[in-house]
Amino acid sequence: MTRRLGLILPILLIIGWEVVATIVNNPFFLPKLETVIPVLLSPFSDILGTGSLADNAIISVERVALGFALAAAVAIPLGIGMGRFSALNDFFDVTIEILRPVPPLAWVPLALAWFRIGIVSIVFIIFIGAVFPILLNTVDGVRGVKNTWIEVSSTLGASERQILTKVVLPGAAPTIWTGLRVGFGISWMCVVAAEILPGPTSGLGYLIMYAYNLGQINVIIAGIIVIGLIGLVIDLGFKAVEKRWFGWRGLER
């Protein structure tokens, strides 16, 4: 029943879209479904000489995966250290709170100056977008582990390494996973925005901007739909893992 309820709004939006497109009757403002659906149903066909929807989607996903993996590799160990040791937290906290509010796209000029046009600049923007949500959730997760668990482990003779691996990490894992989920969502938004900027010659963001320059609004909407669907599938994957491995958190509450 819940899943069916969730389909009502998308269906209403599609109906509303078709009604408005019919009334406006201007494909350069809002194309009808009949011009968008063929693009979506031909994911492996070349579009405007830029490659297929599938090709560009794969390139965007690969870029996100690289930037996201780098962000996780930095943020999780740092977050564990900051959550566990107050001195380390005090050392990094002010700097992080200064940098965290800066939008990822504000780093674009510096990325282009430092790394020039290319994949490194795109990956850097993705990294910036993902690193702070993962970091802050990791810190919060480590701090949220019950002191009684740590005290009991220490009383029983557990070493700091054993406390970290057997108590802190398992206890913080659900919150860390939430940070990864949020970070990946932001990464996905960042890659599309970064690909729209001058330089890239592939990816969904590039395809959307190229289609805009040619006035192909149906391709733009098809690209937006693909972006949304990929984001939905990835988020459902995160939710499935969370339900499978971290369901105990709900019971604990």
C-alpha angles and dihedrals in degrees: 000000000000092000091050090049090054090057095057097079096046089050091049090049091052091049091047090048092054093046093050092044090052093048095045092041093194115124091193090061103036121349122212123253091253090069096044101044095062089056091051092046092054102055093154097048121101114258120206090331092295098105128261129308089252093051093050092044092053091050091051092048091050091052092049092047091053096047092042093050091051091049092050092047090056102034102047099053091041092047092050090051093047092047093048102040120045094201091058090047091051090050095054103026101085094046092048093048089052095049099037098073092051108105113240092238090058086070093058097094091050092045090054092046094048102036104017123221113326147070095310091064091048093048090048092055090048090049091052091049095051105035100072100050090048092045097049094045090049092052090047092047094051092047090048094062108112114259090220090064091053094044093050091049091049092048090053089055102260116161123233090258092051092048090051097047100034103035115014100042097045090045093048096041097095093053092044089052090052088053090051091050093050091043093053091050091053090045090056091053091047096053093053091048092046092050091055090061121090114283111041117101098188142037133075093282091053091047091053094050093044090051090050091054089054095044093244098146092166090062091049092054092045089053092049091051091051090049090052094046093049090048090050094050093048092048091049087054091053090048092049092053091046092052093045100046106021103038089115090073091070091049091050091055 
